[in-house]
Amino acid sequence: MRKLIFDQTFGAVFFLGAYLFGMSLLEGKSVKESAENVKSKFWYGLKCNWLLWPAANLVNFGLVPVKFQVLYYNFISMFWNMFLSYIQNTPAAGSKSESKVAAKTPAQK
């Protein structure tokens, strides 16, 4: 239980922030834009993380047979990674990138 609490307080905070910031940099955004990306999407991602992973871990360690625990965890992780990709590539409400997308005419899209 202590490991789960540590993971969800420190690990999730660090790795989600690093993911959002690092992916923005890899997309060619500036450090300032990357920091804004983290600021606009971090809490939403962290709340979703807190909804998913504690429940997934309880199921994994409480109900899933030991020989299938890695498979179960990888299956849940696949969907979590798709979700992270989705929030990274969706403009946050009120963000500059959302305005740029909305400002384009249909011919520019």
C-alpha positions in Angstrom: 0.0 0.0 0.0 2.9 2.4 0.8 4.3 1.8 -2.7 1.0 2.6 -4.3 0.7 5.8 -2.3 4.3 6.8 -3.2 3.7 6.0 -6.8 0.5 8.0 -7.1 1.9 11.1 -5.3 5.4 11.4 -6.5 5.8 9.0 -9.4 2.6 10.0 -11.3 3.3 13.7 -10.8 6.8 13.5 -12.0 6.2 11.2 -15.0 3.1 12.9 -16.2 4.7 16.3 -16.1 7.8 14.9 -17.8 5.7 13.2 -20.5 3.7 16.4 -21.3 6.8 18.6 -21.3 9.0 16.2 -23.2 6.4 15.4 -25.9 5.9 19.1 -26.5 9.6 19.7 -26.9 9.8 16.7 -29.3 6.9 18.3 -31.3 9.1 21.4 -31.8 7.5 23.7 -29.3 9.6 26.1 -27.2 10.3 25.6 -23.5 7.7 28.3 -22.7 5.0 26.6 -24.9 5.9 23.2 -23.4 5.5 24.6 -19.9 2.1 26.1 -20.9 1.1 22.6 -22.2 1.9 21.1 -18.8 0.1 23.8 -17.0 -3.1 23.4 -19.1 -3.3 19.6 -19.2 -1.5 18.4 -16.1 -4.4 18.3 -13.6 -6.8 16.7 -16.0 -4.3 13.9 -16.7 -3.4 13.5 -13.0 -7.1 13.2 -12.0 -7.6 10.5 -14.7 -4.4 8.8 -13.5 -5.8 8.7 -9.9 -9.1 7.3 -11.1 -7.5 4.5 -13.2 -4.3 3.2 -11.6 -5.3 2.6 -7.9 -8.4 0.7 -9.1 -6.4 -1.2 -11.7 -3.8 -2.1 -9.1 -6.4 -3.3 -6.7 -7.9 -5.6 -9.3 -4.5 -6.7 -10.5 -3.2 -7.7 -7.1 -6.5 -8.8 -5.6 -8.2 -10.8 -8.4 -5.8 -11.5 -11.3 -3.8 -14.7 -11.0 0.0 -14.1 -10.6 0.8 -15.6 -14.0 -1.5 -13.1 -15.7 -0.6 -10.0 -13.7 2.0 -8.7 -16.2 -0.4 -9.3 -19.1 -3.2 -7.5 -17.3 -1.0 -4.5 -16.4 0.3 -4.3 -20.0 -3.2 -4.3 -21.3 -4.3 -1.5 -19.0 -1.1 0.4 -19.9 -1.8 0.2 -23.6 -5.1 2.1 -23.1 -3.5 4.5 -20.7 -0.8 5.3 -23.3 -3.5 5.9 -25.9 -5.2 8.3 -23.5 -2.0 10.2 -22.8 -1.4 10.5 -26.6 -5.0 11.8 -26.9 -4.7 14.5 -24.2 -1.3 15.5 -25.6 -2.7 16.0 -29.1 -5.9 17.7 -28.1 -5.7 21.5 -27.5 -6.6 22.5 -24.0 -9.6 24.8 -23.6 -8.6 28.4 -24.1 -5.1 27.5 -25.2 -3.2 29.3 -28.0 -3.1 26.2 -30.1 -6.9 25.9 -29.9 -7.2 29.5 -31.2 -4.9 28.7 -34.1 -6.9 25.7 -35.1 -10.2 27.6 -34.8 -8.7 30.5 -36.8 -7.8 28.4 -39.8 -10.3 28.4 -42.7 -11.5 25.0 -44.1 -9.0 25.4 -47.0 -6.1 25.7 -44.5 -7.1 22.6 -42.6 
